[in-house]
Amino acid sequence: MLYMVVEKFKPGAAVELYRRATTQGRMLPDGLAYVASWVDLKFNTCFQLMETDNENLFDEWIRHWQDLAEFEIVAVRTSAEAFEVIAPRL
C-alpha cells in the first residue's frame, strides 16, 4: 500500500531535520519503505511517498521525528489504479 506523508516542519526545524537525516538516516523500521519525496521551496513541508503493508509502522518512525515536525499519513493509489476502480462507473 502506498502512503503520502505530509510532513509539516516546525518553525526553524528544517536545518535540524536535514542534520539528523544526514547523521542518522531515515530511521525507517523494517517493512516501511521510502519511495520518493518533494520539499516546498520555503522548507516548510515535505511530501513523502512511502510504502508498507503495516500502517502501524508509521508510529515507530514518527517517534524519531515528532520533535521537529507534525505528520499526516494519507493512503493513496496511483492514477492508473484509480482509473481501474472508477472505470466501471464511466
PDB file of N, CA, C and O in Angstrom, chain B, residues numbered from 101:
ATOM      1  N   MET B 101       0.850  -1.169   0.000  1.00  0.00           N
ATOM      2  CA  MET B 101       0.000   0.000   0.000  1.00  0.00           C
ATOM      3  C   MET B 101       0.895   1.231   0.000  1.00  0.00           C
ATOM      4  O   MET B 101       1.909   1.282   0.697  1.00  0.00           O
ATOM      5  N   LEU B 102       0.503   2.219  -0.792  1.00  0.00           N
ATOM      6  CA  LEU B 102       1.234   3.481  -0.842  1.00  0.00           C
ATOM      7  C   LEU B 102       0.611   4.500   0.105  1.00  0.00           C
ATOM      8  O   LEU B 102      -0.602   4.512   0.315  1.00  0.00           O
ATOM      9  N   TYR B 103       1.454   5.348   0.669  1.00  0.00           N
ATOM     10  CA  TYR B 103       1.013   6.410   1.567  1.00  0.00           C
ATOM     11  C   TYR B 103       1.741   7.696   1.220  1.00  0.00           C
ATOM     12  O   TYR B 103       2.945   7.695   0.959  1.00  0.00           O
ATOM     13  N   MET B 104       0.990   8.797   1.221  1.00  0.00           N
ATOM     14  CA  MET B 104       1.599  10.117   1.104  1.00  0.00           C
ATOM     15  C   MET B 104       1.719  10.660   2.519  1.00  0.00           C
ATOM     16  O   MET B 104       0.728  10.804   3.234  1.00  0.00           O
ATOM     17  N   VAL B 105       2.949  10.956   2.905  1.00  0.00           N
ATOM     18  CA  VAL B 105       3.215  11.528   4.214  1.00  0.00           C
ATOM     19  C   VAL B 105       3.388  13.032   4.017  1.00  0.00           C
ATOM     20  O   VAL B 105       4.276  13.470   3.285  1.00  0.00           O
ATOM     21  N   VAL B 106       2.543  13.815   4.669  1.00  0.00           N
ATOM     22  CA  VAL B 106       2.661  15.267   4.634  1.00  0.00           C
ATOM     23  C   VAL B 106       3.333  15.663   5.948  1.00  0.00           C
ATOM     24  O   VAL B 106       2.739  15.587   7.023  1.00  0.00           O
ATOM     25  N   GLU B 107       4.576  16.083   5.824  1.00  0.00           N
ATOM     26  CA  GLU B 107       5.404  16.402   6.981  1.00  0.00           C
ATOM     27  C   GLU B 107       5.555  17.919   7.083  1.00  0.00           C
ATOM     28  O   GLU B 107       6.244  18.539   6.273  1.00  0.00           O
ATOM     29  N   LYS B 108       4.912  18.500   8.074  1.00  0.00           N
ATOM     30  CA  LYS B 108       4.976  19.950   8.297  1.00  0.00           C
ATOM     31  C   LYS B 108       6.096  20.245   9.286  1.00  0.00           C
ATOM     32  O   LYS B 108       6.015  19.874  10.457  1.00  0.00           O
ATOM     33  N   PHE B 109       7.140  20.914   8.808  1.00  0.00           N
ATOM     34  CA  PHE B 109       8.274  21.239   9.667  1.00  0.00           C
ATOM     35  C   PHE B 109       7.856  22.252  10.721  1.00  0.00           C
ATOM     36  O   PHE B 109       7.141  23.209  10.423  1.00  0.00           O
ATOM     37  N   LYS B 110       8.299  22.040  11.944  1.00  0.00           N
ATOM     38  CA  LYS B 110       8.078  23.042  12.982  1.00  0.00           C
ATOM     39  C   LYS B 110       8.952  24.260  12.669  1.00  0.00           C
ATOM     40  O   LYS B 110       9.986  24.121  12.016  1.00  0.00           O
ATOM     41  N   PRO B 111       8.551  25.445  13.126  1.00  0.00           N
ATOM     42  CA  PRO B 111       9.315  26.663  12.794  1.00  0.00           C
ATOM     43  C   PRO B 111      10.805  26.523  13.124  1.00  0.00           C
ATOM     44  O   PRO B 111      11.183  26.170  14.241  1.00  0.00           O
ATOM     45  N   GLY B 112      11.634  26.809  12.123  1.00  0.00           N
ATOM     46  CA  GLY B 112      13.072  26.769  12.293  1.00  0.00           C
ATOM     47  C   GLY B 112      13.691  25.378  12.356  1.00  0.00           C
ATOM     48  O   GLY B 112      14.882  25.256  12.645  1.00  0.00           O
ATOM     49  N   ALA B 113      12.918  24.325  12.092  1.00  0.00           N
ATOM     50  CA  ALA B 113      13.408  22.957  12.275  1.00  0.00           C
ATOM     51  C   ALA B 113      14.057  22.349  11.036  1.00  0.00           C
ATOM     52  O   ALA B 113      14.635  21.266  11.133  1.00  0.00           O
ATOM     53  N   ALA B 114      13.986  22.995   9.890  1.00  0.00           N
ATOM     54  CA  ALA B 114      14.474  22.380   8.642  1.00  0.00           C
ATOM     55  C   ALA B 114      15.944  21.975   8.731  1.00  0.00           C
ATOM     56  O   ALA B 114      16.302  20.867   8.334  1.00  0.00           O
ATOM     57  N   VAL B 115      16.789  22.850   9.241  1.00  0.00           N
ATOM     58  CA  VAL B 115      18.223  22.531   9.307  1.00  0.00           C
ATOM     59  C   VAL B 115      18.453  21.314  10.197  1.00  0.00           C
ATOM     60  O   VAL B 115      19.222  20.423   9.836  1.00  0.00           O
ATOM     61  N   GLU B 116      17.804  21.266  11.343  1.00  0.00           N
ATOM     62  CA  GLU B 116      17.987  20.125  12.244  1.00  0.00           C
ATOM     63  C   GLU B 116      17.427  18.841  11.632  1.00  0.00           C
ATOM     64  O   GLU B 116      18.000  17.769  11.824  1.00  0.00           O
ATOM     65  N   LEU B 117      16.319  18.935  10.900  1.00  0.00           N
ATOM     66  CA  LEU B 117      15.786  17.753  10.216  1.00  0.00           C
ATOM     67  C   LEU B 117      16.815  17.187   9.245  1.00  0.00           C
ATOM     68  O   LEU B 117      17.063  15.981   9.230  1.00  0.00           O
ATOM     69  N   TYR B 118      17.398  18.038   8.454  1.00  0.00           N
ATOM     70  CA  TYR B 118      18.394  17.577   7.487  1.00  0.00           C
ATOM     71  C   TYR B 118      19.661  17.089   8.185  1.00  0.00           C
ATOM     72  O   TYR B 118      20.285  16.130   7.731  1.00  0.00           O
ATOM     73  N   ARG B 119      20.042  17.731   9.268  1.00  0.00           N
ATOM     74  CA  ARG B 119      21.214  17.296  10.034  1.00  0.00           C
ATOM     75  C   ARG B 119      20.985  15.887  10.579  1.00  0.00           C
ATOM     76  O   ARG B 119      21.848  15.018  10.452  1.00  0.00           O
ATOM     77  N   ARG B 120      19.832  15.669  11.180  1.00  0.00           N
ATOM     78  CA  ARG B 120      19.528  14.356  11.751  1.00  0.00           C
ATOM     79  C   ARG B 120      19.468  13.297  10.652  1.00  0.00           C
ATOM     80  O   ARG B 120      19.994  12.197  10.819  1.00  0.00           O
ATOM     81  N   ALA B 121      18.838  13.625   9.547  1.00  0.00           N
ATOM     82  CA  ALA B 121      18.751  12.667   8.435  1.00  0.00           C
ATOM     83  C   ALA B 121      20.137  12.328   7.897  1.00  0.00           C
ATOM     84  O   ALA B 121      20.397  11.191   7.502  1.00  0.00           O
ATOM     85  N   THR B 122      21.026  13.323   7.884  1.00  0.00           N
ATOM     86  CA  THR B 122      22.393  13.100   7.402  1.00  0.00           C
ATOM     87  C   THR B 122      23.186  12.207   8.347  1.00  0.00           C
ATOM     88  O   THR B 122      23.939  11.342   7.899  1.00  0.00           O
ATOM     89  N   THR B 123      23.022  12.409   9.641  1.00  0.00           N
ATOM     90  CA  THR B 123      23.820  11.654  10.614  1.00  0.00           C
ATOM     91  C   THR B 123      23.198  10.313  11.006  1.00  0.00           C
ATOM     92  O   THR B 123      23.916   9.368  11.332  1.00  0.00           O
ATOM     93  N   GLN B 124      21.843  10.226  10.975  1.00  0.00           N
ATOM     94  CA  GLN B 124      21.179   9.012  11.460  1.00  0.00           C
ATOM     95  C   GLN B 124      20.369   8.280  10.403  1.00  0.00           C
ATOM     96  O   GLN B 124      19.835   7.203  10.667  1.00  0.00           O
ATOM     97  N   GLY B 125      20.272   8.852   9.210  1.00  0.00           N
ATOM     98  CA  GLY B 125      19.465   8.231   8.164  1.00  0.00           C
ATOM     99  C   GLY B 125      17.985   8.477   8.390  1.00  0.00           C
ATOM    100  O   GLY B 125      17.600   9.266   9.253  1.00  0.00           O
ATOM    101  N   ARG B 126      17.175   7.808   7.622  1.00  0.00           N
ATOM    102  CA  ARG B 126      15.715   7.994   7.719  1.00  0.00           C
ATOM    103  C   ARG B 126      15.109   7.324   8.942  1.00  0.00           C
ATOM    104  O   ARG B 126      13.999   7.666   9.349  1.00  0.00           O
ATOM    105  N   MET B 127      15.817   6.384   9.523  1.00  0.00           N
ATOM    106  CA  MET B 127      15.365   5.641  10.706  1.00  0.00           C
ATOM    107  C   MET B 127      14.036   4.939  10.466  1.00  0.00           C
ATOM    108  O   MET B 127      13.151   4.958  11.321  1.00  0.00           O
ATOM    109  N   LEU B 128      13.902   4.326   9.311  1.00  0.00           N
ATOM    110  CA  LEU B 128      12.694   3.590   8.964  1.00  0.00           C
ATOM    111  C   LEU B 128      12.732   2.191   9.569  1.00  0.00           C
ATOM    112  O   LEU B 128      13.749   1.504   9.471  1.00  0.00           O
ATOM    113  N   PRO B 129      11.641   1.763  10.192  1.00  0.00           N
ATOM    114  CA  PRO B 129      11.605   0.375  10.682  1.00  0.00           C
ATOM    115  C   PRO B 129      11.497  -0.584   9.495  1.00  0.00           C
ATOM    116  O   PRO B 129      11.020  -0.208   8.424  1.00  0.00           O
ATOM    117  N   ASP B 130      11.942  -1.816   9.696  1.00  0.00           N
ATOM    118  CA  ASP B 130      11.794  -2.838   8.660  1.00  0.00           C
ATOM    119  C   ASP B 130      10.326  -2.941   8.261  1.00  0.00           C
ATOM    120  O   ASP B 130       9.443  -3.014   9.115  1.00  0.00           O
ATOM    121  N   GLY B 131      10.079  -2.945   6.968  1.00  0.00           N
ATOM    122  CA  GLY B 131       8.718  -3.055   6.467  1.00  0.00           C
ATOM    123  C   GLY B 131       8.120  -1.729   6.031  1.00  0.00           C
ATOM    124  O   GLY B 131       7.042  -1.708   5.436  1.00  0.00           O
ATOM    125  N   LEU B 132       8.793  -0.627   6.313  1.00  0.00           N
ATOM    126  CA  LEU B 132       8.357   0.700   5.863  1.00  0.00           C
ATOM    127  C   LEU B 132       9.403   1.207   4.880  1.00  0.00           C
ATOM    128  O   LEU B 132      10.563   1.398   5.242  1.00  0.00           O
ATOM    129  N   ALA B 133       8.988   1.423   3.636  1.00  0.00           N
ATOM    130  CA  ALA B 133       9.929   1.774   2.573  1.00  0.00           C
ATOM    131  C   ALA B 133       9.688   3.186   2.054  1.00  0.00           C
ATOM    132  O   ALA B 133       8.555   3.576   1.773  1.00  0.00           O
ATOM    133  N   TYR B 134      10.764   3.937   1.933  1.00  0.00           N
ATOM    134  CA  TYR B 134      10.756   5.262   1.320  1.00  0.00           C
ATOM    135  C   TYR B 134      10.747   5.075  -0.190  1.00  0.00           C
ATOM    136  O   TYR B 134      11.494   4.254  -0.721  1.00  0.00           O
ATOM    137  N   VAL B 135       9.890   5.846  -0.896  1.00  0.00           N
ATOM    138  CA  VAL B 135       9.814   5.775  -2.355  1.00  0.00           C
ATOM    139  C   VAL B 135      10.390   7.037  -2.979  1.00  0.00           C
ATOM    140  O   VAL B 135      11.287   6.959  -3.818  1.00  0.00           O
ATOM    141  N   ALA B 136       9.884   8.198  -2.580  1.00  0.00           N
ATOM    142  CA  ALA B 136      10.342   9.477  -3.133  1.00  0.00           C
ATOM    143  C   ALA B 136       9.820  10.592  -2.244  1.00  0.00           C
ATOM    144  O   ALA B 136       8.931  10.384  -1.419  1.00  0.00           O
ATOM    145  N   SER B 137      10.398  11.805  -2.428  1.00  0.00           N
ATOM    146  CA  SER B 137       9.893  12.949  -1.659  1.00  0.00           C
ATOM    147  C   SER B 137      10.121  14.247  -2.410  1.00  0.00           C
ATOM    148  O   SER B 137      10.956  14.339  -3.310  1.00  0.00           O
ATOM    149  N   TRP B 138       9.349  15.244  -2.007  1.00  0.00           N
ATOM    150  CA  TRP B 138       9.407  16.587  -2.568  1.00  0.00           C
ATOM    151  C   TRP B 138       9.289  17.572  -1.412  1.00  0.00           C
ATOM    152  O   TRP B 138       8.519  17.347  -0.478  1.00  0.00           O
ATOM    153  N   VAL B 139      10.041  18.652  -1.470  1.00  0.00           N
ATOM    154  CA  VAL B 139      10.028  19.660  -0.412  1.00  0.00           C
ATOM    155  C   VAL B 139       9.639  20.990  -1.029  1.00  0.00           C
ATOM    156  O   VAL B 139      10.138  21.356  -2.093  1.00  0.00           O
ATOM    157  N   ASP B 140       8.738  21.722  -0.359  1.00  0.00           N
ATOM    158  CA  ASP B 140       8.348  23.032  -0.878  1.00  0.00           C
ATOM    159  C   ASP B 140       9.543  23.991  -0.835  1.00  0.00           C
ATOM    160  O   ASP B 140      10.514  23.740  -0.120  1.00  0.00           O
ATOM    161  N   LEU B 141       9.475  25.062  -1.581  1.00  0.00           N
ATOM    162  CA  LEU B 141      10.603  25.972  -1.754  1.00  0.00           C
ATOM    163  C   LEU B 141      10.978  26.745  -0.496  1.00  0.00           C
ATOM    164  O   LEU B 141      12.085  27.276  -0.411  1.00  0.00           O
ATOM    165  N   LYS B 142      10.081  26.820   0.480  1.00  0.00           N
ATOM    166  CA  LYS B 142      10.372  27.545   1.718  1.00  0.00           C
ATOM    167  C   LYS B 142      10.791  26.622   2.863  1.00  0.00           C
ATOM    168  O   LYS B 142      10.970  27.083   3.990  1.00  0.00           O
ATOM    169  N   PHE B 143      10.948  25.334   2.588  1.00  0.00           N
ATOM    170  CA  PHE B 143      11.328  24.348   3.604  1.00  0.00           C
ATOM    171  C   PHE B 143      10.340  24.321   4.769  1.00  0.00           C
ATOM    172  O   PHE B 143      10.728  24.280   5.937  1.00  0.00           O
ATOM    173  N   ASN B 144       9.053  24.344   4.418  1.00  0.00           N
ATOM    174  CA  ASN B 144       8.007  24.224   5.429  1.00  0.00           C
ATOM    175  C   ASN B 144       7.348  22.849   5.431  1.00  0.00           C
ATOM    176  O   ASN B 144       6.896  22.363   6.468  1.00  0.00           O
ATOM    177  N   THR B 145       7.300  22.227   4.246  1.00  0.00           N
ATOM    178  CA  THR B 145       6.561  20.976   4.103  1.00  0.00           C
ATOM    179  C   THR B 145       7.322  20.010   3.207  1.00  0.00           C
ATOM    180  O   THR B 145       7.859  20.391   2.167  1.00  0.00           O
ATOM    181  N   CYS B 146       7.356  18.765   3.629  1.00  0.00           N
ATOM    182  CA  CYS B 146       7.909  17.686   2.818  1.00  0.00           C
ATOM    183  C   CYS B 146       6.789  16.704   2.523  1.00  0.00           C
ATOM    184  O   CYS B 146       6.045  16.309   3.420  1.00  0.00           O
ATOM    185  N   PHE B 147       6.672  16.311   1.261  1.00  0.00           N
ATOM    186  CA  PHE B 147       5.696  15.320   0.824  1.00  0.00           C
ATOM    187  C   PHE B 147       6.469  14.050   0.495  1.00  0.00           C
ATOM    188  O   PHE B 147       7.256  14.023  -0.452  1.00  0.00           O
ATOM    189  N   GLN B 148       6.246  13.005   1.273  1.00  0.00           N
ATOM    190  CA  GLN B 148       6.992  11.761   1.086  1.00  0.00           C
ATOM    191  C   GLN B 148       6.055  10.640   0.677  1.00  0.00           C
ATOM    192  O   GLN B 148       5.028  10.409   1.315  1.00  0.00           O
ATOM    193  N   LEU B 149       6.415   9.950  -0.384  1.00  0.00           N
ATOM    194  CA  LEU B 149       5.683   8.760  -0.787  1.00  0.00           C
ATOM    195  C   LEU B 149       6.377   7.566  -0.144  1.00  0.00           C
ATOM    196  O   LEU B 149       7.580   7.370  -0.313  1.00  0.00           O
ATOM    197  N   MET B 150       5.604   6.769   0.596  1.00  0.00           N
ATOM    198  CA  MET B 150       6.157   5.611   1.294  1.00  0.00           C
ATOM    199  C   MET B 150       5.276   4.409   1.024  1.00  0.00           C
ATOM    200  O   MET B 150       4.129   4.537   0.595  1.00  0.00           O
ATOM    201  N   GLU B 151       5.833   3.242   1.284  1.00  0.00           N
ATOM    202  CA  GLU B 151       5.101   2.007   1.022  1.00  0.00           C
ATOM    203  C   GLU B 151       5.241   1.055   2.200  1.00  0.00           C
ATOM    204  O   GLU B 151       6.324   0.895   2.762  1.00  0.00           O
ATOM    205  N   THR B 152       4.128   0.427   2.564  1.00  0.00           N
ATOM    206  CA  THR B 152       4.136  -0.564   3.640  1.00  0.00           C
ATOM    207  C   THR B 152       2.851  -1.382   3.594  1.00  0.00           C
ATOM    208  O   THR B 152       1.832  -0.934   3.067  1.00  0.00           O
ATOM    209  N   ASP B 153       2.915  -2.568   4.145  1.00  0.00           N
ATOM    210  CA  ASP B 153       1.714  -3.382   4.342  1.00  0.00           C
ATOM    211  C   ASP B 153       1.194  -3.242   5.771  1.00  0.00           C
ATOM    212  O   ASP B 153       0.164  -3.817   6.121  1.00  0.00           O
ATOM    213  N   ASN B 154       1.917  -2.470   6.599  1.00  0.00           N
ATOM    214  CA  ASN B 154       1.551  -2.316   8.003  1.00  0.00           C
ATOM    215  C   ASN B 154       1.585  -0.827   8.380  1.00  0.00           C
ATOM    216  O   ASN B 154       2.644  -0.289   8.702  1.00  0.00           O
ATOM    217  N   GLU B 155       0.443  -0.183   8.340  1.00  0.00           N
ATOM    218  CA  GLU B 155       0.352   1.255   8.629  1.00  0.00           C
ATOM    219  C   GLU B 155       0.850   1.600  10.035  1.00  0.00           C
ATOM    220  O   GLU B 155       1.269   2.731  10.279  1.00  0.00           O
ATOM    221  N   ASN B 156       0.808   0.647  10.952  1.00  0.00           N
ATOM    222  CA  ASN B 156       1.266   0.893  12.323  1.00  0.00           C
ATOM    223  C   ASN B 156       2.758   1.201  12.399  1.00  0.00           C
ATOM    224  O   ASN B 156       3.212   1.764  13.396  1.00  0.00           O
ATOM    225  N   LEU B 157       3.525   0.851  11.383  1.00  0.00           N
ATOM    226  CA  LEU B 157       4.964   1.139  11.379  1.00  0.00           C
ATOM    227  C   LEU B 157       5.241   2.638  11.353  1.00  0.00           C
ATOM    228  O   LEU B 157       6.318   3.079  11.754  1.00  0.00           O
ATOM    229  N   PHE B 158       4.281   3.415  10.886  1.00  0.00           N
ATOM    230  CA  PHE B 158       4.473   4.868  10.878  1.00  0.00           C
ATOM    231  C   PHE B 158       4.647   5.410  12.295  1.00  0.00           C
ATOM    232  O   PHE B 158       5.402   6.360  12.505  1.00  0.00           O
ATOM    233  N   ASP B 159       3.958   4.819  13.264  1.00  0.00           N
ATOM    234  CA  ASP B 159       4.078   5.287  14.649  1.00  0.00           C
ATOM    235  C   ASP B 159       5.522   5.216  15.134  1.00  0.00           C
ATOM    236  O   ASP B 159       6.021   6.157  15.750  1.00  0.00           O
ATOM    237  N   GLU B 160       6.187   4.104  14.856  1.00  0.00           N
ATOM    238  CA  GLU B 160       7.577   3.936  15.272  1.00  0.00           C
ATOM    239  C   GLU B 160       8.479   4.966  14.567  1.00  0.00           C
ATOM    240  O   GLU B 160       9.338   5.580  15.200  1.00  0.00           O
ATOM    241  N   TRP B 161       8.278   5.144  13.279  1.00  0.00           N
ATOM    242  CA  TRP B 161       9.095   6.084  12.510  1.00  0.00           C
ATOM    243  C   TRP B 161       8.884   7.529  12.982  1.00  0.00           C
ATOM    244  O   TRP B 161       9.844   8.281  13.152  1.00  0.00           O
ATOM    245  N   ILE B 162       7.629   7.904  13.190  1.00  0.00           N
ATOM    246  CA  ILE B 162       7.308   9.278  13.590  1.00  0.00           C
ATOM    247  C   ILE B 162       7.932   9.626  14.937  1.00  0.00           C
ATOM    248  O   ILE B 162       8.307  10.778  15.157  1.00  0.00           O
ATOM    249  N   ARG B 163       8.050   8.666  15.834  1.00  0.00           N
ATOM    250  CA  ARG B 163       8.666   8.939  17.147  1.00  0.00           C
ATOM    251  C   ARG B 163      10.075   9.537  17.013  1.00  0.00           C
ATOM    252  O   ARG B 163      10.503  10.299  17.880  1.00  0.00           O
ATOM    253  N   HIS B 164      10.786   9.204  15.954  1.00  0.00           N
ATOM    254  CA  HIS B 164      12.139   9.739  15.741  1.00  0.00           C
ATOM    255  C   HIS B 164      12.136  11.197  15.279  1.00  0.00           C
ATOM    256  O   HIS B 164      13.158  11.879  15.362  1.00  0.00           O
ATOM    257  N   TRP B 165      10.988  11.672  14.794  1.00  0.00           N
ATOM    258  CA  TRP B 165      10.942  12.986  14.142  1.00  0.00           C
ATOM    259  C   TRP B 165       9.910  13.937  14.723  1.00  0.00           C
ATOM    260  O   TRP B 165       9.878  15.103  14.328  1.00  0.00           O
ATOM    261  N   GLN B 166       9.080  13.497  15.629  1.00  0.00           N
ATOM    262  CA  GLN B 166       7.952  14.307  16.097  1.00  0.00           C
ATOM    263  C   GLN B 166       8.366  15.568  16.839  1.00  0.00           C
ATOM    264  O   GLN B 166       7.553  16.479  16.997  1.00  0.00           O
ATOM    265  N   ASP B 167       9.608  15.642  17.298  1.00  0.00           N
ATOM    266  CA  ASP B 167      10.063  16.869  17.938  1.00  0.00           C
ATOM    267  C   ASP B 167      10.342  17.968  16.909  1.00  0.00           C
ATOM    268  O   ASP B 167      10.446  19.143  17.264  1.00  0.00           O
ATOM    269  N   LEU B 168      10.464  17.585  15.641  1.00  0.00           N
ATOM    270  CA  LEU B 168      10.826  18.534  14.583  1.00  0.00           C
ATOM    271  C   LEU B 168       9.726  18.761  13.549  1.00  0.00           C
ATOM    272  O   LEU B 168       9.798  19.713  12.772  1.00  0.00           O
ATOM    273  N   ALA B 169       8.710  17.901  13.531  1.00  0.00           N
ATOM    274  CA  ALA B 169       7.668  18.010  12.508  1.00  0.00           C
ATOM    275  C   ALA B 169       6.374  17.377  12.994  1.00  0.00           C
ATOM    276  O   ALA B 169       6.348  16.596  13.945  1.00  0.00           O
ATOM    277  N   GLU B 170       5.300  17.746  12.300  1.00  0.00           N
ATOM    278  CA  GLU B 170       3.995  17.118  12.513  1.00  0.00           C
ATOM    279  C   GLU B 170       3.652  16.361  11.241  1.00  0.00           C
ATOM    280  O   GLU B 170       4.043  16.771  10.149  1.00  0.00           O
ATOM    281  N   PHE B 171       2.926  15.263  11.374  1.00  0.00           N
ATOM    282  CA  PHE B 171       2.722  14.352  10.265  1.00  0.00           C
ATOM    283  C   PHE B 171       1.247  14.072  10.002  1.00  0.00           C
ATOM    284  O   PHE B 171       0.439  13.940  10.922  1.00  0.00           O
ATOM    285  N   GLU B 172       0.930  13.988   8.720  1.00  0.00           N
ATOM    286  CA  GLU B 172      -0.363  13.487   8.262  1.00  0.00           C
ATOM    287  C   GLU B 172      -0.057  12.336   7.317  1.00  0.00           C
ATOM    288  O   GLU B 172       0.731  12.487   6.383  1.00  0.00           O
ATOM    289  N   ILE B 173      -0.678  11.185   7.558  1.00  0.00           N
ATOM    290  CA  ILE B 173      -0.456   9.991   6.745  1.00  0.00           C
ATOM    291  C   ILE B 173      -1.735   9.719   5.957  1.00  0.00           C
ATOM    292  O   ILE B 173      -2.808   9.552   6.537  1.00  0.00           O
ATOM    293  N   VAL B 174      -1.610   9.678   4.621  1.00  0.00           N
ATOM    294  CA  VAL B 174      -2.772   9.506   3.751  1.00  0.00           C
ATOM    295  C   VAL B 174      -2.542   8.307   2.839  1.00  0.00           C
ATOM    296  O   VAL B 174      -1.579   8.285   2.073  1.00  0.00           O
ATOM    297  N   ALA B 175      -3.416   7.315   2.917  1.00  0.00           N
ATOM    298  CA  ALA B 175      -3.342   6.182   1.989  1.00  0.00           C
ATOM    299  C   ALA B 175      -3.704   6.692   0.592  1.00  0.00           C
ATOM    300  O   ALA B 175      -4.696   7.399   0.415  1.00  0.00           O
ATOM    301  N   VAL B 176      -2.879   6.318  -0.404  1.00  0.00           N
ATOM    302  CA  VAL B 176      -3.096   6.784  -1.777  1.00  0.00           C
ATOM    303  C   VAL B 176      -2.972   5.614  -2.747  1.00  0.00           C
ATOM    304  O   VAL B 176      -2.488   4.537  -2.399  1.00  0.00           O
ATOM    305  N   ARG B 177      -3.421   5.859  -3.969  1.00  0.00           N
ATOM    306  CA  ARG B 177      -3.240   4.896  -5.050  1.00  0.00           C
ATOM    307  C   ARG B 177      -2.746   5.643  -6.271  1.00  0.00           C
ATOM    308  O   ARG B 177      -2.916   6.859  -6.364  1.00  0.00           O
ATOM    309  N   THR B 178      -2.150   4.946  -7.191  1.00  0.00           N
ATOM    310  CA  THR B 178      -1.678   5.584  -8.409  1.00  0.00           C
ATOM    311  C   THR B 178      -2.868   6.017  -9.251  1.00  0.00           C
ATOM    312  O   THR B 178      -3.984   5.536  -9.053  1.00  0.00           O
ATOM    313  N   SER B 179      -2.633   6.911 -10.177  1.00  0.00           N
ATOM    314  CA  SER B 179      -3.702   7.347 -11.087  1.00  0.00           C
ATOM    315  C   SER B 179      -4.223   6.177 -11.904  1.00  0.00           C
ATOM    316  O   SER B 179      -5.424   6.078 -12.154  1.00  0.00           O
ATOM    317  N   ALA B 180      -3.328   5.290 -12.322  1.00  0.00           N
ATOM    318  CA  ALA B 180      -3.750   4.110 -13.092  1.00  0.00           C
ATOM    319  C   ALA B 180      -4.672   3.222 -12.250  1.00  0.00           C
ATOM    320  O   ALA B 180      -5.683   2.726 -12.746  1.00  0.00           O
ATOM    321  N   GLU B 181      -4.322   3.024 -10.982  1.00  0.00           N
ATOM    322  CA  GLU B 181      -5.182   2.226 -10.101  1.00  0.00           C
ATOM    323  C   GLU B 181      -6.524   2.907  -9.886  1.00  0.00           C
ATOM    324  O   GLU B 181      -7.562   2.245  -9.863  1.00  0.00           O
ATOM    325  N   ALA B 182      -6.508   4.219  -9.728  1.00  0.00           N
ATOM    326  CA  ALA B 182      -7.763   4.959  -9.543  1.00  0.00           C
ATOM    327  C   ALA B 182      -8.656   4.805 -10.770  1.00  0.00           C
ATOM    328  O   ALA B 182      -9.868   4.634 -10.644  1.00  0.00           O
ATOM    329  N   PHE B 183      -8.061   4.865 -11.943  1.00  0.00           N
ATOM    330  CA  PHE B 183      -8.850   4.714 -13.169  1.00  0.00           C
ATOM    331  C   PHE B 183      -9.492   3.338 -13.239  1.00  0.00           C
ATOM    332  O   PHE B 183     -10.652   3.221 -13.633  1.00  0.00           O
ATOM    333  N   GLU B 184      -8.754   2.287 -12.862  1.00  0.00           N
ATOM    334  CA  GLU B 184      -9.312   0.946 -12.875  1.00  0.00           C
ATOM    335  C   GLU B 184     -10.524   0.816 -11.959  1.00  0.00           C
ATOM    336  O   GLU B 184     -11.494   0.137 -12.294  1.00  0.00           O
ATOM    337  N   VAL B 185     -10.463   1.466 -10.809  1.00  0.00           N
ATOM    338  CA  VAL B 185     -11.559   1.402  -9.837  1.00  0.00           C
ATOM    339  C   VAL B 185     -12.779   2.166 -10.355  1.00  0.00           C
ATOM    340  O   VAL B 185     -13.911   1.706 -10.205  1.00  0.00           O
ATOM    341  N   ILE B 186     -12.551   3.323 -10.959  1.00  0.00           N
ATOM    342  CA  ILE B 186     -13.649   4.195 -11.363  1.00  0.00           C
ATOM    343  C   ILE B 186     -14.197   3.856 -12.754  1.00  0.00           C
ATOM    344  O   ILE B 186     -15.334   4.206 -13.069  1.00  0.00           O
ATOM    345  N   ALA B 187     -13.410   3.188 -13.577  1.00  0.00           N
ATOM    346  CA  ALA B 187     -13.780   2.921 -14.976  1.00  0.00           C
ATOM    347  C   ALA B 187     -15.151   2.271 -15.132  1.00  0.00           C
ATOM    348  O   ALA B 187     -15.894   2.666 -16.031  1.00  0.00           O
ATOM    349  N   PRO B 188     -15.525   1.299 -14.308  1.00  0.00           N
ATOM    350  CA  PRO B 188     -16.845   0.669 -14.486  1.00  0.00           C
ATOM    351  C   PRO B 188     -18.011   1.652 -14.313  1.00  0.00           C
ATOM    352  O   PRO B 188     -19.119   1.370 -14.771  1.00  0.00           O
ATOM    353  N   ARG B 189     -17.787   2.778 -13.671  1.00  0.00           N
ATOM    354  CA  ARG B 189     -18.864   3.758 -13.454  1.00  0.00           C
ATOM    355  C   ARG B 189     -18.932   4.820 -14.522  1.00  0.00           C
ATOM    356  O   ARG B 189     -19.823   5.670 -14.490  1.00  0.00           O
ATOM    357  N   LEU B 190     -18.003   4.794 -15.480  1.00  0.00           N
ATOM    358  CA  LEU B 190     -17.971   5.826 -16.526  1.00  0.00           C
ATOM    359  C   LEU B 190     -19.039   5.569 -17.587  1.00  0.00           C
ATOM    360  O   LEU B 190     -19.157   6.336 -18.543  1.00  0.00           O
TER     361      LEU B 190
END
